[in-house]
Amino acid sequence: MKKILKRTVVSLKPYLRWAIVGATLFFLASTIRNNWQEVVNLRLVSSGWVRLAIAFGITLVAHLWSGWVWGWILKEFKQSVGILWSIRVYLITNIAKYLPGNVWHFYGRMKAARSAGIPSSIALLSVLMEPLLMAAAALCVALFSLPQANIGLQFIIFLSILVGFHPRIFNPVLNYLARLKAKKKQEIETSLYSQRWLKRYPILPFLGELGFIAFRCGGFLVAMSALRPLQSQEIPALVSAFCLAWLLGLVIPGVPGGIGVFEATAIALLKTNFSPGIIISVVALYRLISTFAEAVGAGLAWLYKPTFKTFP
């Protein structure tokens, strides 16, 4: 019975992915069709272009920061890596997340890490750990930004997230995910994944991912301020919705770069508190800003030829 269920799930997985994409595109098309006139009538505020440039700069810094944090993750596995190396590899490979499958940026980092002498098992675990920490950071920021939320419930969920990253719990999770990946790729012996990879709580990488989410939220808020002035009481709802939308775009498998999922979620969460035209415009603008920042980061990293040793 379990084998039949497993085969059924595997056979339906590609269709589920396309169903999610189709439903997302239908929702976006319907929302744009109903509000297109408001969108085309929108204009930037007087300093709008300057604010968009600032949003681009903040978003580019977010990607640079994320590359640095990936280096911290490798150091948690006792791998000494250079800051410039981890940032450069991260930026060059990050643009590959827009390819079909949404896994090629991870593959690129693993390949670069192996070329630099990092064991295959460590390279795999580092790219598994990074999105888990990102997701936890986004969830924490979203929870504590929710307006009129239950403080006690927020604290309980936050504690649960922190406990989940304790080595005694997180190591088995990494081992399980590594075994799944090893079976698919058939590149790494699954017997390697039975040890305690993390010896301590990964507090520094987790704080680093919180910083990454803060930068991304900042870029989104500045982009929105280019369309209309923001009131201080509006910011918590915007931050919470952005984090939840970005989180769904991260965790839903097979959607390149979370395209469509992020936009549809942000619109659905914010349309009751903000003008639909404003929300449609800002998510489209921020998608362009974010993608352009990733492309510029990848281009600069590719052009940069280090003259000194930055590899492990």
Secondary structure, DSSP 4 states (H G I P E B T S, - for coil): -HHHHHHHHHHHHHHHHHHHHHHHHHHHHHHHHHHHHHHHT----TTHHHHHHHHHHHHHHHHHHHHHHHHHHHHHTT----HHHHHHHHHHHHGGGGSTBS-HHHHHHHHHHHHTT--HHHHHHHHHHHHHHHHHHHHHHHHHH-TT--HHHHHHHHHHHHHHTSHHHHHHHHHHHHHHHHHHH--S-GGG-SS---SS--HHHHHHHHHHHHHHHHHHHHHHHTTSPPPGGGHHHHHHHHHHHHHHHHHSTB-GGGTTHHHHHHHHHHTTTS-HHHHHHHHHHHHHHHHHHHHHHHHHHHH---SS----
